[in-house]
Every structure is written in C-alpha cells, then in structure tokens.
C-alpha cells in the first residue's frame, strides 16, 4: 500500500511519470521585490509579516499570474515575487545547461 506524502493530497495522483521525457523543469524569474513590514508572533519568538504586508504579497502574487509564488529575502527584509518564465522537458533543459557550460567565459 502506498500512502499519501501529505494529508492535503488527493487520493489519486494528478500525474504519474514513467519516463524521463515526461519530467519538466520550470524556470522561474523574479517579477518584483519590495520591502515588507514584520511583527513579532504571538509568543514573541517568531516574526511574521504584518497584515498589510500579507495583503500586498497576496495581491502581487495574483497579479504575477498562474504559478507565481513568493519567497522572503531575510537579509534585506523583502518579499520576492517569482513566476514561471518557461517550462522545458528535462532532456532539453539538460542540453541547454551543457551548452552554457561549454561556452566558457564568465
């Protein structure tokens, strides 16, 4: 019996990959970056985004389009909005990576 990797997952997988040609690589790009306000958590041991910052992050992720998400740059205290630029088959991505490595230079 195979168990679900997480309780929130469905009973059946959306997609079953049986071949390397079916594996895809999503190349993401930074869409936007902005400073956010933070506050102490309820117990005072963690930091969280303020309610206003959370609303702005959600709005910007929605504006960036399907597949967009946010990350947090702790060094600069900025929200970073990322979105998929392209999706390539793994074999094509591998070929592009090898081509870049063989070009040389910086």
Phi, psi and omega in degrees: 000135179258130179264158178289143180290340181206148183300334184278353182284154177288171181290327180239146180291150177289329185209137176246122182260122181241357182219148179298332179293341181274350181281133180243149178245126179262122179260116183260151176232154176283125181264318183205155179217132179208151181286142180235152176275144178235162178219164176286146176289177184304321180270354179082005183260346181235166175244143179226160175290147175293165180300318178297319178296319180298318178297317181295319179299312179301318180297315182291324177295317179297319180294328182289341174107183184298135178085358181286156179206174177236154174231167181239125176268101186293330182294317183258357182057050181236147170274136180242118181268124181244148178216150179293131176268317179203158176235123183239148170297148183304320181297320179290320178299318179297317179298318179296321180295320179293319178299318179297320180294327183277347179289329182077181180079180182284000000 
